[in-house]
């Protein structure tokens, strides 16, 4: 059996700081490389003379490119969850070299938690769905910029909701100077451009959702009240393969919907939810949770949708509708509605796990 050499890579835009640890001899090799595929592959061939390489680096804006480069040359590499890397409170010195050595040391000791790496197609779909969220936020900012500029001029629309046809007509009728009109028109053109892009992204998401890879799972998730096509795609792209979670509580923790805990001895204290993991999925679940306020059985969309679903899926959907409604008002009457929505989002995650791992005959 060949000797295993553990390595930590501290990856940046222009450089990769490397630390290799040979556990059998205690030898430590440190090196800095340009962030370049050819140079990295050349270095890997040189390092392979020390033994079998097991490399890792933290998940970051560099994505999974480095891992795919290393996979192509047959080198074992894992991407590490940065939020779960052990950190000493008294360690106040941070350099690239020290970071690479920490990663190598912890990786050799089995103290790091790798993240799931999607394939390139799955990663592309996830980026597409996330683009919808980004464009929506940009459009909201464009709206706010236009309205805030009008507020500085003393113009307020009070005859209904903003950005309706009536509101747009009111904007055109405003008496503005040429400079003021240019500023407002620029904000509105930016908004219209973003809305057009968002409509194109929505059409593409719907097209992808209807593919064989996603449509069956999308249909299952839409069997829950408050979950539409876009919400289902957010959940699917953020979860990946639901079977990698052994049970529902693990998925709840992955979404950051479980309470924090600080216990010692006979003392046990729990706090607010951890908010770890995907904020997008957590937002979608919380929005869906607010739909559970209404009584079960009054959703026409859900009744029509259930008609084309397997009996096992419908049974889970009906159970979820009643249980989540009861849960919402039980918590809301004891605490408040915001807390109830969070509790229901956590409970709904359990039904999502059940739907995605259900084996239908």
C-alpha positions in Angstrom: 0.0 0.0 0.0 1.4 3.4 -1.1 2.1 6.1 1.4 -0.6 8.8 1.7 0.4 12.4 1.6 -2.2 14.9 2.7 -2.3 18.4 1.3 -4.1 21.7 1.9 -4.6 24.2 -0.9 -5.3 27.9 0.0 -6.8 29.0 -3.4 -6.9 32.6 -4.6 -7.5 34.3 -7.9 -3.8 34.4 -8.9 -2.1 32.0 -6.5 -2.4 28.6 -4.8 -0.6 28.2 -1.5 0.1 24.5 -1.0 1.1 22.5 2.1 1.8 18.8 2.0 2.2 16.5 5.0 3.7 13.1 4.9 2.3 11.4 8.0 4.7 8.5 7.9 7.9 10.7 7.9 6.5 13.9 9.3 7.9 15.8 6.3 6.2 19.0 5.4 6.4 20.6 2.0 5.2 24.2 1.4 5.0 25.8 -2.1 3.2 28.6 -3.9 1.9 28.1 -7.4 0.2 30.4 -9.9 -3.5 29.6 -10.2 -3.0 27.9 -13.6 -4.1 24.4 -14.7 -0.9 23.5 -16.5 1.3 24.6 -13.6 -0.9 22.7 -11.1 -0.9 19.5 -13.1 2.9 19.7 -13.5 3.3 20.2 -9.7 1.0 17.3 -9.0 3.1 14.9 -11.0 6.1 16.1 -9.0 4.3 15.7 -5.7 3.1 12.2 -6.6 6.6 10.9 -6.1 6.1 11.4 -2.4 3.1 9.1 -2.2 -0.6 8.9 -2.9 -2.0 12.5 -2.8 -5.1 13.4 -0.9 -5.7 17.1 -1.4 -8.4 19.5 -0.2 -9.4 23.2 -0.3 -12.1 25.3 1.1 -15.3 26.0 -0.9 -15.2 29.6 -2.1 -15.7 31.8 -5.1 -13.2 29.7 -7.0 -15.9 27.0 -7.3 -15.1 23.4 -8.1 -12.7 24.1 -11.0 -9.6 23.0 -9.1 -11.2 19.8 -8.0 -12.2 19.0 -11.6 -8.7 19.7 -12.8 -7.3 17.3 -10.2 -10.0 14.7 -10.9 -8.9 14.7 -14.6 -5.4 13.7 -13.6 -6.6 11.0 -11.1 -5.7 12.9 -7.9 -8.1 12.6 -4.9 -9.4 16.0 -4.0 -12.2 17.2 -1.7 -13.8 20.6 -1.3 -14.2 21.5 2.4 -17.1 23.4 4.1 -15.3 26.5 5.4 -17.9 27.1 8.2 -16.9 23.8 9.7 -13.2 24.2 9.8 -12.0 24.2 13.4 -10.7 27.6 14.6 -8.8 28.4 17.8 -10.1 31.5 19.5 -6.6 32.6 20.5 -5.2 32.2 17.0 -5.0 35.8 15.7 -2.4 35.4 12.9 -3.7 34.5 9.5 -1.6 34.1 6.4 -2.0 32.0 3.2 0.8 29.7 4.3 -0.7 29.1 7.8 -4.1 28.5 6.3 -2.8 25.9 3.9 -0.9 24.1 6.7 -4.0 24.2 8.9 -6.1 22.6 6.1 -3.4 19.9 5.6 -3.1 19.2 9.3 -6.9 19.0 9.9 -7.4 16.9 6.8 -4.8 14.4 7.8 -6.5 14.1 11.2 -10.0 13.6 9.6 -11.4 16.8 11.1 -12.8 18.4 8.0 -16.2 18.1 6.5 -16.3 17.9 2.7 -19.2 19.4 0.7 -21.1 17.6 -2.1 -19.7 18.5 -5.5 -22.4 18.8 -8.2 -21.7 17.8 -11.8 -21.3 20.7 -14.3 -24.8 20.3 -15.7 -26.4 20.4 -12.2 -24.2 23.3 -11.2 -25.3 25.2 -14.3 -29.0 24.7 -13.5 -28.4 25.8 -9.9 -26.7 29.0 -11.2 -29.7 29.6 -13.5 -32.2 29.3 -10.6 -30.0 31.6 -8.5 -29.9 34.1 -11.3 -33.6 34.5 -10.9 -33.1 35.6 -7.3 -30.3 38.0 -8.2 -32.3 39.6 -11.0 -35.3 40.0 -8.7 -33.2 41.8 -6.1 -31.6 44.0 -8.8 -35.1 44.9 -10.1 -36.3 45.8 -6.5 -33.2 48.0 -6.1 -34.0 49.8 -9.4 -37.6 50.4 -8.3 -36.4 51.7 -4.9 -33.9 54.0 -6.6 -36.5 55.6 -8.8 -39.0 56.1 -6.0 -36.4 57.5 -3.6 -35.3 59.9 -6.3 -38.9 61.1 -6.8 -39.2 61.5 -3.0 -36.3 63.9 -3.1 -38.3 66.0 -5.6 -41.4 65.8 -3.4 -43.4 63.4 -5.6 -45.3 60.6 -4.0 -47.9 58.3 -5.6 -50.9 57.8 -3.3 -53.6 56.4 -5.7 -52.7 52.7 -5.4 -49.8 50.4 -5.7 -46.5 51.4 -7.4 -45.5 50.1 -10.8 -49.0 49.4 -12.1 -50.2 50.8 -15.4 -51.8 53.6 -13.6 -48.6 54.4 -11.7 -46.6 54.3 -14.9 -49.0 56.8 -16.5 -48.6 59.0 -13.5 -44.8 58.9 -13.9 -45.0 59.9 -17.6 -47.3 62.9 -16.6 -44.8 64.3 -14.1 -43.5 67.8 -15.0 -39.7 67.4 -14.7 -36.7 69.3 -15.9 -34.6 67.7 -18.6 -32.0 66.6 -16.1 -34.6 65.2 -13.7 -36.4 63.4 -16.6 -33.1 61.9 -17.7 -32.4 60.5 -14.2 -35.9 59.0 -13.8 -35.9 57.6 -17.3 -32.5 55.9 -16.7 -33.9 54.2 -13.6 -37.0 53.1 -15.4 -35.1 51.8 -18.4 -32.8 49.8 -16.1 -35.9 48.3 -14.4 -37.5 47.4 -17.7 -34.3 45.8 -18.9 -34.1 43.7 -15.7 -37.7 42.7 -16.0 -37.2 41.5 -19.6 -34.1 39.5 -18.5 -36.1 38.0 -15.6 -38.9 36.9 -17.9 -36.3 35.2 -20.1 -34.7 33.4 -17.1 -38.2 32.3 -15.9 -39.0 30.8 -19.3 -35.6 28.9 -19.2 -36.2 27.6 -15.7 -39.7 26.4 -16.7 -38.1 24.6 -19.7 -35.5 22.9 -17.5 -38.1 22.0 -15.0 -40.1 20.1 -17.6 -37.1 17.9 -18.5 -37.0 14.2 -17.5 -34.4 14.9 -14.9 -36.5 17.3 -12.9 -40.2 17.1 -13.8 -41.1 14.1 -11.6 -39.5 15.6 -8.5 -41.0 19.1 -9.3 -44.4 17.5 -9.5 -43.9 15.8 -6.1 -42.9 19.0 -4.4 -45.8 20.9 -6.0 -48.0 18.6 -4.1 -47.3 20.7 -1.0 -49.3 23.9 -0.3 -47.3 27.0 -1.1 -44.8 25.3 -3.3 -44.9 26.3 -7.0 -42.6 25.5 -9.9 -39.9 28.0 -9.1 -39.9 27.1 -5.4 -39.6 23.5 -6.3 -36.6 24.2 -8.6 -34.9 26.2 -5.8 -35.3 23.3 -3.4 -34.2 20.7 -5.9 -31.1 22.6 -7.0 -30.0 23.4 -3.4 -30.7 19.9 -2.1 -29.3 17.8 -4.9 -29.7 14.1 -4.2 -32.0 14.0 -1.1 -31.0 10.4 -0.4 -27.6 11.6 0.9 -29.4 12.7 4.0 -30.2 9.7 6.2 -33.3 11.3 7.7 -35.3 14.5 7.7 -33.6 16.2 10.7 -30.3 16.1 8.8 -32.0 18.0 5.9 -33.4 20.5 8.5 -30.0 21.1 9.8 -28.6 21.5 6.3 -31.1 24.3 5.7 -30.2 25.9 9.0 -33.7 25.5 10.4 -32.7 23.8 13.7 -32.2 25.8 16.9 -28.7 26.6 18.2 -27.8 24.8 21.4 -25.4 25.7 24.2 -25.5 22.9 26.8 -23.0 22.0 29.5 -23.5 19.6 32.4 -27.1 19.8 33.6 -27.7 23.1 31.7 -29.3 23.0 28.3 -30.0 26.2 26.4 -31.4 26.5 22.9 -31.6 29.7 20.8 -32.6 30.9 17.4 -32.1 28.8 14.3 -28.6 28.3 13.1 -29.3 29.8 9.6 -26.6 27.6 8.1 -26.7 26.4 4.5 -28.7 27.9 1.7 -30.5 31.2 2.5 -32.5 30.8 -0.8 -34.0 27.5 0.2 -34.7 28.8 3.7 -36.5 31.8 2.3 -38.6 29.7 -0.1 -39.6 27.4 2.8 -40.5 30.3 5.0 -42.7 31.9 2.3 -44.4 28.6 1.7 -45.0 28.3 5.5 -47.1 31.5 5.5 -49.5 29.7 3.1 -50.3 27.2 5.9 -52.4 29.8 7.7 -55.5 29.0 5.6 -57.6 26.0 6.4 -56.9 22.6 4.7 -59.0 21.8 1.6 -59.5 25.2 0.2 -56.7 25.3 -2.4 -58.0 24.6 -5.9 -54.5 24.4 -7.4 -53.6 21.7 -5.0 -56.7 19.6 -5.6 -56.3 19.7 -9.3 -52.6 18.9 -9.0 -53.2 15.9 -6.8 -55.4 14.3 -9.5 -52.4 13.4 -11.6 -50.1 12.3 -8.7 -49.5 8.8 -7.3 -51.6 7.8 -4.2 -48.5 7.8 -2.0 -47.6 11.4 -3.0 -51.1 12.6 -2.5 -51.2 11.0 1.0 -48.1 12.9 2.0 -49.5 16.1 0.6 -52.8 15.8 2.4 -51.1 14.9 5.7 -48.7 17.9 5.3 -51.6 20.3 4.6 -53.4 19.4 7.8 -50.4 19.0 10.0 -48.7 22.2 8.9 -51.9 24.2 9.4 -52.3 22.8 12.9 -48.6 23.4 13.7 -48.8 27.1 12.5 -51.7 28.0 14.7 -50.5 26.0 17.7 -47.2 27.9 17.7 -48.7 31.2 16.7 -51.2 31.2 19.6 -48.5 30.3 22.1 -45.8 32.7 20.7 -46.1 34.7 17.5 -46.7 34.2 13.8 -43.1 34.8 12.7 -41.9 32.0 15.1 -44.8 29.9 13.8 -43.7 30.4 10.2 -40.1 29.3 11.1 -41.4 26.2 12.9 -43.6 25.3 10.0 -40.7 25.7 7.5 -38.7 23.2 9.6 -41.6 20.8 9.7 -42.2 21.2 5.9 -38.6 20.2 5.3 -39.5 16.8 6.8 -42.3 16.3 4.2 -40.0 17.4 1.4 -37.4 14.8 2.4 -40.2 12.2 2.5 -41.4 13.1 -1.0 -38.0 13.1 -2.5 -36.9 9.8 -1.0 -40.3 8.1 -1.6 -40.1 4.9 -3.6 -43.3 4.7 -5.7 -44.2 1.3 -7.2 
